[in-house]
Amino acid sequence: MKNIFKKIFGGKSEGTSEDGTNIYRYKEPVSDEDNVVFTPYAEEITKHFNEAFPGRESSTFHELISDIVHIDITIMEPIENQPFKVLFTTGMSSMPMTLPDEISEDKRDLYYRSELMMFLPEDWDLTEQSIKDENNYWPIRLMKQMARFPHEYNTWFAYGHTVPNYETYDPYAENTDLNGVIFNMFKEEISVINTNDGNRINIYYVLPLYKEEIEYKLQNGMDAFMEKLDSVDWIILDSKRENTCK
């Protein structure tokens, strides 16, 4: 699997993109963890999202079989003035990520732990029966894969990191040509949890992209790419949205 980050461990370096991002190729997981870790922060994460997006009913897809970390996905239902579903993970933050040496000691606590979130349209079908169809299930699969990835490969995620779907940029499902992601953040009230034990959890928004958009970001940087992306409605997932860099 080929993944593109700003300085990543566990993979073979293949050079640097024009925006200064190091490019790494991943083939096999390098983590030697045998025991599954369950998050001690599930209640705090859930409380955070209930306060950030109040008044919503919710349900959770509990993982039956886990590897390294136990990842659950909670689905918060739409409300009248916010007609979209909110999805978030619990479990990614149960283990600290592996940070690069160039992050100074006094800043490392800002990046160790993360969880993921995503907005889906209000009519996106996520019933127990419907998610047997990959066209409905792929956002959940994507969030689970990304939440487990840093622990499998002893690496890290942060704002602006990008991950293609395999070296060949395979579409996530038959109903979309989206084939990679970038990790975005919203305002601090949504994107940061300060836990009771003194840790910090960053909440990254999983934003699916097209290959050309990832390449544009790597050539021009995050700010230029976000200006490009703001020409479309990107916040709520649209499996058929316009490719802004085609």
C-alpha positions in Angstrom: 0.0 0.0 0.0 1.4 3.4 -0.9 0.7 6.2 1.5 1.7 9.9 1.4 2.5 11.8 4.6 4.8 14.4 6.1 7.5 12.2 7.4 6.2 8.7 8.1 7.7 5.6 9.7 7.3 2.0 8.8 7.6 2.5 5.1 10.2 2.8 2.4 11.0 6.4 1.4 10.4 7.2 -2.3 11.4 10.9 -2.3 9.7 14.2 -1.6 6.7 15.8 -3.3 6.9 19.5 -4.5 5.2 20.8 -1.3 7.9 19.1 0.8 5.9 16.1 1.8 7.9 12.8 2.1 6.4 9.9 0.1 6.5 6.4 1.7 5.4 3.0 0.4 3.9 0.5 2.8 3.8 -3.2 2.1 3.3 -5.1 5.4 2.2 -4.0 8.8 5.2 -3.5 11.1 3.4 -3.5 14.5 4.0 -6.6 16.6 1.1 -6.0 18.9 -0.7 -9.3 19.7 -3.3 -8.1 22.3 -6.2 -5.9 21.4 -6.3 -2.6 23.3 -9.7 -1.1 24.3 -10.0 2.6 24.6 -10.2 4.1 28.1 -11.7 7.3 26.5 -15.0 6.0 25.0 -17.2 7.8 27.5 -15.3 11.1 27.2 -15.3 10.9 23.4 -19.1 10.2 23.3 -19.7 13.0 25.8 -17.6 15.4 23.6 -19.7 14.6 20.5 -23.0 14.8 22.3 -22.0 18.4 23.4 -20.7 19.4 20.0 -23.7 18.0 18.2 -26.6 18.1 20.7 -30.1 16.7 20.4 -29.2 13.7 18.2 -30.1 10.1 18.6 -27.2 7.7 18.1 -26.3 4.1 17.7 -22.9 2.3 17.6 -21.5 -0.4 15.3 -19.5 -2.4 17.8 -16.5 -4.3 16.3 -16.9 -8.0 16.9 -13.4 -9.0 15.9 -10.5 -6.6 16.5 -6.8 -6.4 15.7 -4.4 -4.3 17.8 -7.1 -1.8 18.8 -10.9 -2.1 19.1 -12.6 0.4 16.8 -16.3 1.2 17.1 -18.2 3.6 14.9 -21.0 5.7 16.4 -23.7 7.2 14.1 -25.5 10.3 15.2 -28.7 10.9 13.4 -29.7 14.1 11.6 -31.7 16.9 13.2 -33.8 19.5 11.5 -31.3 22.4 11.5 -28.3 20.0 10.8 -29.7 17.5 8.2 -26.7 15.2 8.1 -25.3 12.2 10.0 -22.3 12.5 12.2 -20.0 9.5 12.4 -17.1 9.2 14.8 -14.6 6.5 16.0 -13.7 5.4 19.5 -10.6 3.3 19.9 -8.0 4.9 17.8 -6.9 7.0 20.8 -6.4 4.0 23.0 -2.8 3.8 21.9 -0.4 6.7 21.2 0.8 7.0 17.6 4.5 6.8 16.6 5.7 10.3 16.1 8.7 11.5 14.0 11.8 12.6 15.9 11.6 16.1 14.5 8.6 16.9 16.6 10.1 18.6 19.7 9.5 17.0 23.1 7.4 20.0 24.3 4.9 19.5 21.4 4.6 15.7 21.2 1.7 15.5 23.6 -0.3 17.6 21.0 -0.2 14.8 18.4 0.0 11.4 20.2 -3.7 10.5 20.2 -6.4 10.9 17.6 -9.9 9.8 16.6 -11.8 10.3 13.3 -15.1 11.8 12.2 -17.1 12.1 9.0 -20.4 13.7 7.9 -22.8 11.7 5.7 -26.0 12.8 4.0 -29.2 12.4 6.0 -30.5 9.7 3.6 -27.3 7.6 3.5 -28.6 4.1 4.4 -26.8 2.6 7.4 -29.2 0.0 8.7 -27.8 -3.4 9.7 -29.2 -4.9 6.4 -28.1 -2.0 4.1 -24.5 -2.0 5.1 -24.1 -5.5 3.6 -23.9 -3.5 0.4 -20.4 -2.1 0.0 -21.9 1.0 -1.7 -23.4 1.9 1.7 -20.7 0.5 4.0 -17.6 1.9 2.5 -17.4 5.1 4.6 -17.5 3.0 7.8 -14.9 0.6 6.4 -12.7 3.6 5.4 -12.9 5.1 8.9 -12.0 1.7 10.5 -9.1 1.2 8.2 -7.7 4.7 8.8 -8.2 4.5 12.6 -6.2 1.2 12.8 -3.6 2.2 10.2 -1.2 4.2 12.4 -1.0 1.3 15.0 -0.5 -1.3 12.3 2.4 0.6 10.7 3.9 2.4 13.7 3.2 5.8 12.1 1.0 8.9 12.7 -1.7 11.1 11.1 -2.0 14.8 11.4 -3.7 17.7 9.6 -3.0 17.7 5.9 -1.7 14.1 5.7 -3.0 12.2 2.6 -3.6 8.5 2.1 -4.3 7.0 -1.4 -6.4 3.9 -1.6 -3.6 1.5 -2.5 -0.8 2.3 -5.0 -3.4 2.1 -7.8 -5.8 4.6 -6.3 -8.7 2.1 -6.4 -12.2 3.6 -6.0 -13.7 2.9 -2.5 -16.9 1.3 -4.1 -18.7 0.9 -7.3 -20.8 4.0 -6.7 -17.9 6.4 -6.4 -14.6 7.3 -8.0 -13.2 8.8 -4.8 -10.0 6.9 -4.1 -8.0 8.6 -1.3 -8.3 10.8 1.8 -6.9 13.9 3.5 -7.2 14.6 7.2 -8.8 18.0 7.9 -9.8 19.7 11.2 -12.6 22.1 12.3 -12.6 24.6 15.1 -11.1 23.5 18.4 -14.5 23.0 20.1 -15.1 20.1 17.7 -11.6 18.9 16.9 -9.9 18.7 20.4 -10.7 16.7 23.5 -8.7 17.3 26.6 -9.1 14.1 28.6 -9.5 13.8 32.4 -6.1 12.1 32.7 -4.3 15.1 31.0 -4.1 13.8 27.5 -5.2 15.5 24.3 -7.2 13.7 21.5 -7.3 15.4 18.1 -10.4 14.7 16.0 -9.5 14.6 12.3 -12.2 14.9 9.6 -11.8 12.1 7.0 -12.3 13.8 3.7 -12.3 11.5 0.7 -10.5 12.8 -2.4 -9.7 12.0 -6.0 -6.2 11.1 -7.2 -5.8 14.4 -9.0 -6.7 16.3 -5.8 -4.1 14.5 -3.8 -1.5 15.2 -6.4 -2.5 18.9 -6.5 -2.1 19.1 -2.7 1.3 17.5 -2.9 2.4 20.0 -5.5 0.9 23.2 -4.1 0.3 22.7 -0.3 -2.7 22.4 1.9 -3.8 26.1 1.8 -3.9 26.2 -2.0 -5.7 22.9 -2.2 -8.4 24.0 0.3 -9.0 27.1 -1.7 -9.5 24.9 -4.7 -11.8 22.5 -2.8 -14.0 25.3 -1.5 -15.4 25.7 -5.0 -17.6 22.6 -4.2 -19.7 21.5 -1.2 -17.2 19.1 0.4 -18.1 19.0 4.1 -20.9 16.4 3.8 -19.8 13.3 1.8 -21.0 13.3 -1.8 -19.9 10.1 -3.5 -20.4 11.8 -6.9 -19.0 15.2 -6.2 -17.0 17.1 -8.7 -13.3 16.5 -9.0 -11.9 20.0 -8.4 -8.5 19.2 -10.0 -9.4 17.0 -12.9 
